[in-house]
């Protein structure tokens, strides 16, 4: 237990931030998984799923859950895979 009021407030803030970050991370992972599955299956809705995943990546970056280059790398790989199945 924190001994000072400031430490107690910091603990409360940490719990809130952790819960928010975990929720954003979970939504991101679900979106990425759905996009990858759609690309692998060469589904027609792959473009929609990739767009949703990119939106989740941007949101996670804006909230500070992931870093800028991590978001850029994942977006680049998703788009590369999407374009590869579009060429076939």
KAMO-V12963 format. One record per residue. N is the residue number from 1. RES is the residue in one letter. BURIAL is # if it has 24 or more other ideal C-beta (glycine too) atoms within 12 Angstrom, else .. D_FIRST is the distance of its C-alpha to the first C-alpha in whole Angstrom. Layout:
N:RES:BURIAL:D_FIRST, N:RES:BURIAL:D_FIRST
This chain:
1:X:.:0, 2:X:.:4, 3:X:.:6, 4:X:.:9, 5:X:.:11, 6:X:.:12, 7:X:.:9, 8:X:.:8, 9:X:.:11, 10:X:.:12, 11:X:.:9, 12:X:.:11, 13:X:.:14, 14:X:.:14, 15:X:.:14, 16:X:.:17, 17:X:.:19, 18:X:.:18, 19:X:.:19, 20:X:.:22, 21:X:.:23, 22:X:.:23, 23:X:.:26, 24:X:#:28, 25:X:#:28, 26:X:.:29, 27:X:.:32, 28:X:#:33, 29:X:.:33, 30:X:.:35, 31:X:#:37, 32:X:#:38, 33:X:.:39, 34:X:#:41, 35:X:#:43, 36:X:#:44, 37:X:.:45, 38:X:#:47, 39:X:#:48, 40:X:.:49, 41:X:.:51, 42:X:.:53, 43:X:.:52, 44:X:.:53, 45:X:.:50, 46:X:#:49, 47:X:.:49, 48:X:.:47, 49:X:#:44, 50:X:#:44, 51:X:.:44, 52:X:#:41, 53:X:#:39, 54:X:#:40, 55:X:.:39, 56:X:#:36, 57:X:#:36, 58:X:.:36, 59:X:.:34, 60:X:#:31, 61:X:#:32, 62:X:.:32, 63:X:.:28, 64:X:.:27, 65:X:#:27, 66:X:#:30, 67:X:.:32, 68:X:.:35, 69:X:.:37, 70:X:.:36, 71:X:#:37, 72:X:.:40, 73:X:.:40, 74:X:#:40, 75:X:#:42, 76:X:.:45, 77:X:.:45, 78:X:#:45, 79:X:.:47, 80:X:.:49, 81:X:#:49, 82:X:#:50, 83:X:.:53, 84:X:.:54, 85:X:.:55, 86:X:.:56, 87:X:.:59, 88:X:.:60
